[in-house]
């Protein structure tokens, strides 16, 4: 490694890692970019899981302790009832991460022996307090905030999903937290030169005091998989997603309770639905176990084998934020995708060209039957989807 390169800090709540969660993949994308021009020091929440990062990719990694905050449940409850209070005390904001950075930053300064920090990337809005500390220690650094999702818009969407699933108290809490983040996004002044968002639509609509510039940084996959043909015989349908995330749980319930009953009467050939995802609730596990056509995989080390064994990828999402890695993964693995409009949010995918669009259970079932019987259409969609995210065989 060339130690003469300038130094960059990456502050993240999750370890950058390929093949992990969407947040970890986006952090990995940042790490890949920064290491092209900088020696990278990672500052990471000590409560984050730590996968193996290839040796030589980073210069230093410091685990940052969280601030020990006394139990203030009544204050948080009050802030949820009156969201503007979050502007008085950020620590009362839902999911806000308080980090104790002073000691770590002093160690970083001593380690650098006067070498300046040229660039700082702070990943996720709820690390804003830590970003302010960094800006005080390194005032000359270019400071950027990657919000990834527009938190307020995502949380309003999640609240609607929880409401549709009958989880009324959780929906109310989520709506209140959405109001908190809407206030922070709009009115809080930040030390950043740039704010990044995954969705082009979000970057165009955000009006903020956090930074003078709001820009679009799309979600990207770190590599293109080697594509294998799916097995012949039984038609395999696939859904992938973390199942304690309300939009994914809602999508799986829609698949099992509304779409599969229609398929039983309309799809003549043998078929299976594979649901790959961790952290399913007990009630969702019971629902999946009650359906004989469903194969539930709660502990997959990697999703690639399940994409390889699938014929059609299903994305019946009605909520969520940013752009969906499951859409990118379906395209990357050269599989035809059937998706709701929300599942393609933030992508330049055209219905009928790159994927089949469906809104209702009936439309999803009709699209599945169509792709199951029209192999030429399936192949054409799969090729177009992969070309969309990897023109000339390269990821964009």
Secondary structure, 3 states (H helix, E strand, C coil): CCCCCEEEEEEECCCCCCCCCHHHHHHHHHHHHHCCCEEEEEEEECCCCCCCCCCCCCCEEEEECECCCCCCHHHHHHHHHCHHHHHCCHHHCCCCCCECCHHHHHHHHHHHCCCCEEEEEEECHHHHHHHHHHHHHCCCCEEEEEEECCHHHHHHHHHHHHHHCCCHHHHHHHHHHHHHHHHHHHHCCCCEEEEEECCHHHHHHCCCCCEEEEEECCCCCCCCCCCCCCCCCCEEEEEECCCCCHHHHHHHHHHHHHHHHHHHHHCCCCEEEEEECCCCCHHHHHHHHCCCCEEEECCCCCCHHHHHCCCEEEECCCCCCCCCHHHHHHHHCCCEEEECCHHHCCCCCCECCCEEECCCHHHHHHHHHHHHHCHHHHHHHHHHHHHHHCHHHCCC
